[in-house]
Structure formats: C-alpha cells, structure tokens
Amino acid sequence: MGRGELSSAALPRSFFDRPSWEVAPDLLGRVLVLVHGSGESAVAVRLTEVEAYGGPGEDPAAHTYRGRTPRNAVMFGPPGHIYVYFTYGMHFCANLVCLPEGFGAAVLLRAGEVVEGVAEARARRSSGKPVADRDLARGPARLAVALGLLREHNGLDAVREGSPSGRPHQSATVLHGLPADPSAIRSGPRTGVSTAKDTPWRFWIDGDPTVSPYRAHVPRRRSAAATSVGEVPSS
C-alpha cells in the first residue's frame, strides 16, 4: 500500500497513560500483534479506525459512565491492557485501556489491515465463503475474530516493557508500526451510539479500504450491550 516500513518496536506504557481522545488518533497506523499458545501463527493488525471513550460521569456513551462494575473492571486497571466485552450475544470487541489505574477510559479498536498471519485470520473469519483481504478486520467484531480475541483475553497486557525478546505464547503487543500521516486522519461521530452521539471521537485513516462504514444509531429492542464501548447496558 505504499506505506513504508512498519517498525517492530513496542509502544511503552506511557503511550496509553493519556486521555483516550489523545491516544485514539495516535493509534492509527500502529500494529497490534496477538500470539496464541495453541501453536497457531501470530496475527498482526495495522489499526485504521478507532473510537475514544471517556470515564465515569464524563462520557455517557462509555461502559464506565455509571462507575465500576465486574464487567468493566479492566477499564479501571493499568493503561495498555485489553478490555474485551461480549455484545449482542454473538460478538466480542476489543479496546485498549487509557489513563492511570482508576480512571476508566479506553479506545475501541474498530478496524484494521491484517499485515501478518493472513491465512490464520482468514481461517478464523471464513464461514465457507471467501473473505476479501480488506474485510478480514473491517469492523470491531471482525477485528476481534481475526485476532482470535475471546473473553479469556480480557485484561491481557498489550505492553511488553522489560519483557524478553521474541514472542511468548499467549501474548499481545502494540508495535510502533508506521503512524498515520496527520493530514490523512479524519474524525467524526462514533458509530451506533445513542448518547453523546455527536461527540467526534471516531478517528480513521481517510481513504483506507479497511475502514468500516459509518452507521448512526438505530433504536431497536435488545437485552445485550450495544455495538461499542459506548451504550451503557440497561442492567
């Protein structure tokens, strides 16, 4: 795609120790690598679309708006950890925690380009129909499936400061990658949220084919949590 070389240097924890709306655009072009312990190949995704969510009492679209619960506890943990949640009774979505422990903010990973482990990602995403490369991680649920993220990965640390070289089993790492050109970054309302729906905390790389289409919130009956880190559950 003519984007140049992707740096394999890992991002430090201090990168995430900032407000989510600062971290979010800075994540574009970074690479999240997941290694599983089952002998599967590593899968790496270059992030092309993300959404920021604030903390308790600050962002009514965030899971943490009403405070800490067993479900959102990871969001109140140290920065750089992965917060995984289940939505609509069928999908997992992944986020990276921001700010110091206790603040409850994160960035939802909405879309990206699989840059390593394409065959592994395609095997996870395939349901008997061919999947185009651009669609392997195009959308938050697809991204989680491509990376193999499940409930047991909730709380996984994606920062490897002081870790030995190489890729240990069952690990996650956010690499420096190649940060997006600031002139190519766009922002707008977050997808599918009904509260704070005009807050422009969705960020994406303009013109990148892996960015998911924007969809405004459409009211409907449901019992599960909504499509993003946004939408506080009703129970």
Secondary structure, 3 states (H helix, E strand, C coil): CCCCCCEEEECCHHHCCCCHHHHHHHHCCCEEEEECCCCCCCEEEEEEEEEEECCCCCCCCCCCCCCCCCCCHHHHCCCCEEEEEEECCCEEEEEEEECCCCCCEEEEEEEEEEEECHHHHHHHHCCCCCCCHHHCCECHHHHHHHHCCCHHHCCCECCCCCCCCCCCCCEEEEEEECCCCHHHEEEECCCCCCCCCCCCCEEEECCCCCCCCCCCCCCCCCCCCCCCCCCCCCC
